[in-house]
Every structure is written in C-alpha cells, then in structure tokens.
Amino acid sequence: MTPPPPPLLTVVGRKHAGKTTLVVQLAAALRRRGLRIMTIKHGSHTFSLDPSTTDTWRHFHEGEADAVAMIAPDRFALVMRRSEEESPQAIAERFFADADLVLCEGFKGSALPKIEVARRAAHDRSLVEDGLIDPSTLLALVTDAPGAIPAPRTFDLGDAAWLDALADFVAGWARDRRGGR
C-alpha cells in the first residue's frame, strides 16, 4: 500500500524578510526533535546546481540530457528538464514520500498551509495585511511586531525561546497530519 503523502508547510514573506533563515533554523530544530525533514525551494527563474566546470553540468547542458543524476557515497542529486513547473505536492509525493514534513520556501499563491515571517525592521506591512496570501492558509506568524498583525498564532522574534516554541508547534502539527507517527 502506498503511504500517504507527507504534510507540506510553506514559509512565506517579503524579500529579505528572513524566509531562508527561518526554513534553515526550523528544519534543524525539527530534526533535533527526531523528524525527517525535507525541503523545497521555489524559484522564479532557472538555476544551475553545479558550475560549468563539472561533468554533470556538461551532461545536462552540452549533452542536452533530459535528466542527470549525481551519485556519491553520501549524497544523491537529480536535475531534470521540465516543460512546466510541478507543484510542491507532486514533488513531495514523488520524491519525499518518507518525510515526516516537507518545509517549502515560497509558493505564497498556493493553498498550502503557511507560516509568514514578517519583520517590521525590513518591511512596513506583511503579506497577509496586504491581502497577498489567503488568510485561511496562515497557520502562524513569526514577527518582530507581535500583536500588530492578525494571525491565528504568533511567535515573537524578541522572545529568546521563539524558535523552540515554533518547532514544538510545527512538530505537533506535522505529527497530527501523519497520524501521530
């Protein structure tokens, strides 16, 4: 029987709000709690994972291979050509089925559950305040302005224990979606 797809949770915010920093810190904190975490980063333009001096780059770019895998004793990487962007749900189901949680970065227009990072030190307004994300998808807000932005749950960046509190919240949320495992 095919296991259910892993839960996905996306971190959103304006440019330079701290999305990547939050994903990295949260993934590490969740891993310390025993969860198997995988991540998906949304990009608005194409990318290259390796420099033009590598054999895999040559396979993909000069050889025009549809897919290139690099396998080492401790890592595996796969780059594939796509004619259209796949959803994070499709990617997670296909490649990350054994994750306890897939943390995404971006995908603010998706229906995925969201944590917004909103720092008044970086921006005057949040995405949810400006109607740029569906408020019904917002699970929590990580902010330096607690109480100023409406959210179902707020984590104050000024609180020394904010990351532990957020990781506990997310770990519980993920376990509830995976049937307690």
Protein Blocks (a to p, Z undefined) as FASTA:
>chain_A
ZZdddddddddddehklpmmmmmmmmmmmmmnopacddddddfbdcdfbdfkbmklmmmm
mnopabdcdddfkbccdddddfbdcdfklmmmmmmmmpfbdcdeejklpmbdcdddddfk
lpmbdfklnopacfklpmbdcdfbehjagcfbdcdfklmklmmmmmmmmmmmmmmmnnoZ
Z
